Amino acid sequence: MGVLTLALVLAVMADLLSPASPCSCFYRHPQQHVCEADFVVFARVRKVTHTPDGLTAYKVKVKRILKASEKVELILQKGLIYSIPGTCEMKLESRTSQVITGNVEGGKPWTNLCHFAKPWRSLSSKMKKGFRLLYERGCDCPIMSCAFWEDCPKASFLCAWETSREENDCQGRHAVCLRGQDGTCDWLGGRLYRECMKPRRKQLANEIAVTDNKQDNNINSKINTIPRRRRPSRFGYKRPRLHKVVRPRKGRPYIHQVVNTEKAFGPK
């Protein structure tokens, strides 16, 4: 039931955030780019040309194919990657070795702003390992961005991308979502990931502590407002004060102040 509910929520979000223009697309984890792409290559852009029908064609030297089927590999052997000019055009850096993802349509490899293309030197060590092998291994584990959630939902069948909109994206740069031996999906990171997440975890711990203190103060204030009652006797009524002993001054005897028993217990 929980899986169905979450799937319905994600479907509603997809409808609400459907692309309004050709370049409107979801912010995705590098692993999602790999899993959804038809090809992932490590290539160097040699030259930028324009075809007679107005397309931008990047002439590339493919150094390594990181993901592609046999049919797509044959297409990539031509050394051309296309992009549509305009607001959605992917601007690839010339004479730079970079990771490029894309899809194949009409027998041509295409890339645009909704795909991934970054210089290899700008990637973290975990991202490089991910593109080589680990990202594709984790394609059976979905990744959900928490940018639109106040409290990020967590489940064993997905990885909650909690740092997706933070400046220092720890889970985006230093972690891979993989399925463990127990069948659950979780982030796999190393030393850099743990160091990156430390400040965030301290901040969350402080917020939890402040919330707990506020709750304790509210409970104490409610307890203090409850009026205190005199302890009842074992007979179920208030204990009567029959007499009170007044301490005398020096040289004077004790004075016993007797209370009217009729007022305390009623007439005999």
MIRO-691435 format. One line per 8 residues: number of its first residue (from 1); for each residue x, z, y of C-alpha. Coordinates in steps of 0.2 Angstrom, whole numbers, m for minus. Example, Ala and Ser with C-alpha at 12.3 -4.5 7.8 and 13.67 -1.06 7.14 Angstrom:
% residues 2
1> 62,39,m22 ~ 68,36,m5
This chain:
% residues 268
1> 0,0,0 ~ 14,4,12 ~ 23,m12,9 ~ 7,m22,12 ~ 4,m12,28 ~ 22,m16,34 ~ 20,m34,30 ~ 4,m35,40
9> 12,m27,55 ~ 27,m39,54 ~ 15,m54,53 ~ 5,m48,68 ~ 21,m46,78 ~ 26,m64,73 ~ 10,m70,80 ~ 11,m60,96
17> 29,m66,99 ~ 27,m84,93 ~ 39,m96,103 ~ 32,m101,119 ~ 46,m114,122 ~ 57,m124,110 ~ 71,m111,113 ~ 61,m95,111
25> 67,m87,95 ~ 69,m69,88 ~ 85,m60,90 ~ 93,m60,73 ~ 107,m51,64 ~ 122,m62,58 ~ 116,m59,40 ~ 99,m66,44
33> 107,m81,52 ~ 117,m84,36 ~ 102,m81,24 ~ 90,m93,34 ~ 103,m107,37 ~ 105,m123,27 ~ 124,m123,31 ~ 137,m111,37
41> 154,m118,41 ~ 170,m113,48 ~ 175,m127,59 ~ 185,m133,74 ~ 176,m144,87 ~ 187,m159,91 ~ 176,m170,103 ~ 159,m170,111
49> 150,m187,111 ~ 132,m193,114 ~ 123,m205,103 ~ 113,m220,109 ~ 97,m211,106 ~ 102,m197,118 ~ 108,m184,105 ~ 123,m173,108
57> 135,m175,93 ~ 150,m163,90 ~ 164,m171,80 ~ 171,m156,70 ~ 184,m153,57 ~ 177,m142,44 ~ 190,m130,38 ~ 179,m121,26
65> 161,m122,20 ~ 154,m104,19 ~ 137,m109,13 ~ 129,m126,8 ~ 121,m135,m6 ~ 130,m150,m15 ~ 119,m161,m5 ~ 122,m153,12
73> 141,m153,8 ~ 140,m172,7 ~ 132,m173,23 ~ 145,m162,32 ~ 159,m173,25 ~ 155,m185,40 ~ 161,m172,52 ~ 147,m172,64
81> 135,m159,69 ~ 120,m163,81 ~ 111,m154,95 ~ 97,m159,106 ~ 101,m160,124 ~ 92,m148,136 ~ 87,m130,137 ~ 89,m128,118
89> 106,m136,116 ~ 120,m127,108 ~ 136,m128,118 ~ 150,m127,106 ~ 168,m123,113 ~ 180,m138,111 ~ 196,m135,102 ~ 191,m118,96
97> 189,m112,78 ~ 171,m105,76 ~ 158,m101,64 ~ 143,m112,65 ~ 126,m111,57 ~ 112,m123,56 ~ 99,m133,47 ~ 98,m150,39
105> 83,m162,45 ~ 82,m180,43 ~ 98,m181,33 ~ 108,m174,48 ~ 115,m156,51 ~ 108,m148,67 ~ 112,m133,77 ~ 103,m125,93
113> 103,m109,103 ~ 92,m101,89 ~ 107,m102,77 ~ 124,m93,77 ~ 140,m100,84 ~ 154,m89,89 ~ 173,m91,90 ~ 181,m83,74
121> 193,m73,84 ~ 178,m64,93 ~ 171,m58,76 ~ 174,m40,69 ~ 183,m38,52 ~ 166,m33,44 ~ 158,m49,51 ~ 172,m60,44
129> 170,m52,27 ~ 151,m55,29 ~ 152,m73,33 ~ 164,m76,18 ~ 154,m68,5 ~ 144,m52,9 ~ 130,m58,20 ~ 124,m70,7
137> 124,m57,m7 ~ 112,m46,4 ~ 99,m60,7 ~ 87,m51,m5 ~ 86,m36,7 ~ 76,m40,23 ~ 83,m34,40 ~ 70,m28,53
145> 74,m25,71 ~ 68,m9,79 ~ 68,m16,97 ~ 49,m16,97 ~ 47,1,89 ~ 47,18,98 ~ 51,27,81 ~ 60,15,69
153> 51,13,53 ~ 61,16,37 ~ 59,10,19 ~ 69,8,4 ~ 66,m11,2 ~ 73,m15,20 ~ 87,m11,32 ~ 81,m4,49
161> 92,m12,63 ~ 92,2,75 ~ 106,m3,86 ~ 99,m21,89 ~ 97,m19,108 ~ 111,m8,111 ~ 127,m14,120 ~ 138,m8,106
169> 128,m15,91 ~ 136,m5,77 ~ 125,m12,63 ~ 127,m29,70 ~ 146,m29,71 ~ 151,m17,58 ~ 138,m16,44 ~ 131,m27,30
177> 114,m24,22 ~ 115,m24,3 ~ 105,m18,m11 ~ 113,m3,m21 ~ 113,1,m39 ~ 97,11,m37 ~ 88,m4,m30 ~ 86,2,m12
185> 93,m7,3 ~ 105,1,15 ~ 119,m2,27 ~ 136,m4,20 ~ 150,0,33 ~ 167,6,34 ~ 178,17,45 ~ 174,7,61
193> 155,8,57 ~ 156,27,55 ~ 166,29,71 ~ 154,18,81 ~ 139,28,75 ~ 145,45,79 ~ 140,46,97 ~ 123,39,93
201> 120,52,79 ~ 126,66,91 ~ 114,60,104 ~ 100,60,91 ~ 104,77,85 ~ 104,84,103 ~ 87,76,106 ~ 80,84,89
209> 87,101,95 ~ 79,100,112 ~ 62,95,104 ~ 64,110,91 ~ 68,122,106 ~ 52,116,115 ~ 41,118,100 ~ 48,136,97
217> 45,141,115 ~ 27,134,114 ~ 24,144,98 ~ 32,160,106 ~ 22,158,122 ~ 6,157,111 ~ 10,172,101 ~ 14,182,117
225> m4,178,124 ~ m12,186,109 ~ m19,203,114 ~ m12,218,104 ~ m24,229,95 ~ m22,247,91 ~ m19,250,72 ~ m35,255,63
233> m35,270,52 ~ m38,269,34 ~ m56,273,36 ~ m59,257,47 ~ m62,264,64 ~ m50,268,78 ~ m40,284,77 ~ m48,297,88
241> m36,307,99 ~ m42,325,96 ~ m29,334,107 ~ m14,332,117 ~ 0,344,119 ~ 7,346,136 ~ 24,352,138 ~ 25,367,149
249> 37,371,162 ~ 49,385,160 ~ 41,402,158 ~ 24,395,154 ~ 16,394,137 ~ 10,378,128 ~ m7,371,134 ~ m18,363,121
257> m30,350,128 ~ m44,348,116 ~ m55,333,116 ~ m73,334,114 ~ m76,330,95 ~ m94,324,98 ~ m87,310,109 ~ m75,305,96
265> m86,306,80 ~ m103,308,87 ~ m115,323,85 ~ m115,333,69
